Amino acid sequence: MPRILLIVALMLVALGGGCAKKYAPLPEATYQLRYAQKYKIGPGDSVEIFVWRYPEVSTTVPVRPDGYITAPLLEDVPAAGKTPTELARDLEEALSVFLRDPLVTVIVQGFVGIYPEQIRVLGEATQPQALQYRDGMTLLDLLIAVGGVTEFADGNRAVLVRFEAGEKKQYTVRLRDLIEDADLTANVDMQPGDILLIPESWF
């Protein structure tokens, strides 16, 4: 019987070792704001449209799942993927057919953002979900947003998938060291479109 248990234990170790592939680590977080990208409106956002001198056409509307909005005097205006300023200029052009010299300001509410820039957390997170990237976001910020990891998570085998210049790359991240040991050298900068995979522990 002990021999059988030993064989089973060795098999589990072998399986665990096969899944514990290590990837290159990322450099630790810089904690710097980059302002590299302007916010782009996404489906699920709400946009407040203020038209100067024309309160009757000023309104707040949702961005539909197809990325379009409908507003007074306007139907099916594409909004997703545009910055608030770009949408404001488009609305001015469209409204100029009906109004004299419309001046439009667009204010975004909700901040869902476009899907390619969202960060996704899968696996043994307390609340797996997709989150809008925020400038300067780190791995620690992301873990706080998803409520940490479950008791079954193997945090130091977590993998971060990142697309760089159209190429998929994978990096090892050390969630357990970051959460349990407060090891800030394990904290890394996040980027739009990152995917964090948190595996389940074998033991």
Secondary structure as the mmCIF struct_conf table of DSSP 4:
data_model
#
loop_
_struct_conf.conf_type_id
_struct_conf.id
_struct_conf.beg_label_comp_id
_struct_conf.beg_label_asym_id
_struct_conf.beg_label_seq_id
_struct_conf.end_label_comp_id
_struct_conf.end_label_asym_id
_struct_conf.end_label_seq_id
HELX_RH_AL_P HELX_RH_AL_P1 PRO A 2 CYS A 19
HELX_LH_PP_P HELX_LH_PP_P1 ALA A 24 ALA A 24
STRN STRN1 PRO A 25 PRO A 25
HELX_LH_PP_P HELX_LH_PP_P2 LEU A 26 ALA A 29
BEND BEND1 GLN A 37 GLN A 37
TURN_TY1_P TURN_TY1_P1 PRO A 43 GLY A 44
STRN STRN2 SER A 46 VAL A 51
TURN_TY1_P TURN_TY1_P2 TRP A 52 ARG A 53
HELX_RH_3T_P HELX_RH_3T_P1 PRO A 55 VAL A 57
STRN STRN3 THR A 59 PRO A 62
HELX_LH_PP_P HELX_LH_PP_P3 VAL A 63 ARG A 64
TURN_TY1_P TURN_TY1_P3 PRO A 65 ASP A 66
BEND BEND2 GLY A 67 GLY A 67
STRN STRN4 TYR A 68 ALA A 71
TURN_TY1_P TURN_TY1_P4 PRO A 72 LEU A 73
STRN STRN5 LEU A 74 PRO A 78
TURN_TY1_P TURN_TY1_P5 ALA A 80 GLY A 81
HELX_RH_AL_P HELX_RH_AL_P2 PRO A 84 LEU A 95
TURN_TY1_P TURN_TY1_P6 SER A 96 PHE A 98
BEND BEND3 LEU A 99 ASP A 101
STRN STRN6 VAL A 104 GLN A 109
BEND BEND4 GLY A 110 GLY A 110
HELX_RH_3T_P HELX_RH_3T_P2 TYR A 115 GLU A 117
STRN STRN7 GLN A 118 GLY A 123
BEND BEND5 GLU A 124 GLU A 124
STRN STRN8 ALA A 125 ALA A 125
BEND BEND6 THR A 126 GLN A 127
STRN STRN9 GLN A 129 GLN A 132
TURN_TY1_P TURN_TY1_P7 ASP A 135 GLY A 136
STRN STRN10 THR A 138 THR A 138
HELX_RH_AL_P HELX_RH_AL_P3 LEU A 139 ALA A 145
TURN_TY1_P TURN_TY1_P8 VAL A 146 GLY A 147
STRN STRN11 VAL A 149 VAL A 149
TURN_TY1_P TURN_TY1_P9 GLU A 151 PHE A 152
STRN STRN12 ALA A 153 ALA A 153
HELX_RH_3T_P HELX_RH_3T_P3 GLY A 155 ARG A 157
STRN STRN13 ALA A 158 GLU A 164
TURN_TY1_P TURN_TY1_P10 ALA A 165 GLY A 166
STRN STRN14 GLU A 167 VAL A 173
HELX_RH_AL_P HELX_RH_AL_P4 LEU A 175 GLU A 180
BEND BEND7 ASP A 181 ASP A 181
HELX_RH_3T_P HELX_RH_3T_P4 LEU A 184 ALA A 186
STRN STRN15 ASP A 189 ASP A 189
TURN_TY1_P TURN_TY1_P11 PRO A 192 GLY A 193
STRN STRN16 ILE A 195 ILE A 198
HELX_LH_PP_P HELX_LH_PP_P4 PRO A 199 PRO A 199
STRN STRN17 GLU A 200 GLU A 200
HELX_LH_PP_P HELX_LH_PP_P5 SER A 201 SER A 201
#
